[in-house]
C-alpha cells in the first residue's frame, strides 16, 4: 500500500517536471509576429503562395512593364492584389525580348489556373517598343489563344500612347495597357459570331521585379 502511494506521488512529480521542461524549452519565433501583420502567404494545394500587398508596409516588387502604371484611376489594373512569382520566368533574362511577338508564359498561380482551359495558369507577355505588357492568354471575345494576335501602334482612341492588340481570329481589339476594348482595325471573316462579347475587357496584369525574380499581380 505504501509502495503504491509512493509510486503515485513519484509519477505525479515526474509528470509535472516533464510538463515544465516542455513549456520552458519551446523555441521562440525567429521573426517577431508583428512583422507579418501586413503580409500573408496563402498556399493552395499544388500551387504557390503570393505576397499580399493589400495591407500597409508589405514588400512590393518594383514596377516592371506598361501594365504597372496605376496612376490613372480609370485603369482596371488593381491597386491591391497578391504578388506571386512567375514560375515560367526564373529570372529577368527570361523575359520576352522579341519585338511585337506574343509569348505565353506559365505562372502556376492558383487564381489563374483553369483545369480545363488553362491548367498552367499561363499569361501572355509582349515586348512593344521596349515596354512589356502582360495580359490574358486568350481573347475575351472568342476565347481563342492570342499567340498570333497583332500588336498595333497607338491611335487617338488610346491617347496616342498605348499600343493595341488585335485577335487574329475574331478581330476584337484591345488597349494593351488597360485591356479596354477599342475599335476594330478592319473586319474579320468570323468576327460577327462574337459581336456580343466584343465589349468584354481583356484581363491585364501588372508585372514586378524583386531579387532578380519576376512577379505578377493577380486580383
C-alpha positions in Angstrom: 0.0 0.0 0.0 2.8 2.4 0.9 4.8 1.4 -2.2 1.8 2.1 -4.4 1.3 5.5 -2.7 5.0 6.4 -3.2 4.8 5.3 -6.9 1.7 7.6 -7.4 3.5 10.6 -5.8 6.7 9.9 -7.9 4.7 9.7 -11.1 2.9 13.0 -10.3 6.2 14.8 -9.6 7.8 13.4 -12.8 4.8 14.4 -14.9 4.9 18.0 -13.5 8.7 18.3 -14.2 8.2 16.9 -17.7 5.4 19.4 -18.5 7.6 22.2 -17.1 10.5 21.1 -19.3 8.4 21.2 -22.4 6.9 24.6 -21.6 10.3 26.3 -21.0 12.2 24.6 -23.8 9.8 25.7 -26.6 11.8 27.8 -29.1 10.8 31.4 -29.6 9.9 32.6 -33.2 12.9 33.8 -35.2 10.9 36.7 -36.7 8.5 38.8 -34.5 4.9 38.0 -35.3 4.1 41.7 -35.7 6.2 41.8 -38.8 3.7 39.6 -40.6 0.7 41.9 -39.9 0.6 43.2 -43.5 1.9 40.1 -45.3 0.0 36.9 -45.9 1.3 33.8 -47.8 -1.8 31.9 -48.8 -1.0 28.4 -50.2 -3.2 26.4 -52.5 -3.0 22.7 -52.9 -0.4 22.1 -55.6 0.2 25.9 -56.0 2.4 28.7 -54.8 1.9 31.4 -52.2 1.8 35.1 -53.1 2.7 38.3 -51.3 -0.5 40.1 -50.3 0.3 43.8 -50.7 -3.2 44.9 -49.8 -2.1 46.0 -46.3 0.4 48.7 -45.3 4.1 48.2 -45.3 4.2 44.9 -47.3 7.1 44.3 -49.6 6.2 45.4 -53.1 8.1 44.3 -56.2 9.4 47.2 -58.3 7.1 48.0 -61.3 8.0 46.3 -64.5 6.2 46.8 -67.8 3.4 49.0 -69.2 0.6 47.5 -67.1 2.3 48.6 -63.9 1.3 52.2 -64.3 -1.6 52.7 -61.8 -1.6 56.4 -61.7 -4.7 56.5 -63.9 -7.7 55.9 -61.7 -9.7 54.7 -64.7 -7.4 51.8 -65.3 -8.9 48.4 -64.4 -5.5 47.2 -63.1 -6.0 46.5 -59.3 -4.1 48.8 -56.9 -4.3 46.0 -54.4 -3.6 42.3 -55.1 -1.4 39.4 -54.5 2.1 39.4 -55.9 3.1 35.8 -56.9 6.4 34.6 -58.6 6.1 33.7 -62.2 7.1 30.1 -62.5 7.9 30.2 -66.2 10.3 33.2 -65.7 13.1 32.2 -63.4 14.9 35.5 -63.9 14.7 38.8 -65.7 16.8 37.4 -68.5 13.9 35.0 -69.4 11.5 37.9 -70.2 10.5 38.1 -73.9 12.9 40.2 -75.9 11.5 39.8 -79.5 9.6 42.9 -80.6 5.8 42.6 -81.2 5.6 38.8 -80.7 3.2 37.5 -78.1 4.7 34.8 -75.8 2.8 32.5 -73.5 4.4 32.1 -70.0 3.3 29.6 -67.4 2.7 31.1 -63.9 1.3 28.2 -61.9 -0.6 30.9 -59.9 -3.7 29.2 -58.5 -6.0 32.2 -59.3 -5.1 31.9 -63.0 -5.4 28.2 -63.3 -8.4 26.6 -65.0 -8.1 22.8 -65.2 -10.0 22.6 -68.5 -8.7 25.7 -70.4 -5.6 26.9 -68.6 -4.0 24.2 -66.4 -0.7 26.0 -66.0 -2.1 29.5 -65.4 -0.4 30.8 -68.5 -0.5 34.5 -69.4 0.6 36.4 -72.5 3.6 38.8 -72.5 4.7 41.0 -75.4 7.5 43.5 -75.8 6.4 46.6 -77.7 8.9 49.4 -78.2 11.0 48.2 -75.2 8.0 48.1 -72.9 6.5 44.8 -71.6 2.7 44.2 -71.4 1.1 41.2 -69.6 -2.4 40.1 -70.3 -4.7 37.1 -70.6 -3.6 34.0 -72.6 -6.9 34.1 -74.6 -9.1 36.6 -76.3 -12.1 37.7 -74.1 -14.4 37.7 -77.1 -13.8 34.4 -78.9 -11.7 32.6 -76.2 -9.0 31.7 -78.7 -5.3 31.9 -77.6 -3.8 35.2 -78.6 -0.4 33.8 -79.6 -0.8 35.0 -83.2 -2.5 38.3 -82.3 -1.3 41.5 -84.0 0.2 44.3 -81.9 -0.9 47.6 -83.4 0.5 51.1 -82.7 -1.3 53.7 -80.5 -4.0 55.8 -82.1 -6.3 58.6 -81.0 -8.6 56.2 -79.2 -5.7 55.1 -76.9 -4.5 58.6 -76.4 -1.7 58.1 -78.9 0.2 56.4 -76.1 -1.0 52.9 -75.5 -0.5 50.1 -78.2 -3.3 47.9 -79.2 -3.8 44.1 -79.5 -6.0 42.6 -82.3 -7.1 39.0 -82.1 -6.2 37.2 -85.3 -9.3 35.1 -85.2 -12.3 37.4 -84.4 -10.7 40.8 -84.8 -11.5 42.0 -81.3 -9.1 44.8 -80.4 -7.9 46.0 -77.0 -5.9 48.7 -75.4 -2.8 46.8 -74.3 -2.2 48.8 -71.1 -5.8 48.8 -69.7 -7.4 45.9 -71.6 -10.3 48.0 -72.6 -12.0 47.1 -76.0 -11.3 49.6 -78.8 -12.5 50.0 -82.3 -11.5 47.1 -84.6 -8.7 47.6 -87.1 -10.5 46.2 -90.1 -13.0 43.3 -90.0 -12.6 39.5 -89.7 -14.5 36.8 -91.5 -15.8 35.2 -88.3 -15.9 38.4 -86.2 -19.7 38.7 -86.4 -20.1 35.5 -84.5 -18.6 37.1 -81.4 -20.0 40.6 -81.7 -22.0 40.3 -78.4 -18.8 39.7 -76.4 -16.6 42.3 -78.1 -17.1 44.8 -75.3 -15.7 42.4 -72.6 -12.3 43.8 -71.4 -9.1 41.8 -71.8 -7.7 40.9 -68.3 -4.3 42.6 -67.9 -1.8 42.1 -65.1 1.0 44.2 -63.6 4.5 42.8 -63.5 7.1 43.4 -60.9 10.7 42.5 -60.0 12.2 41.6 -56.7 15.5 40.0 -56.0 16.1 39.3 -59.7 12.8 37.4 -60.0 9.6 38.3 -61.9 6.3 38.7 -60.1 2.8 39.1 -61.3 -0.1 40.9 -59.6 -3.3 39.0 -59.5 -6.6 40.3 -58.1 
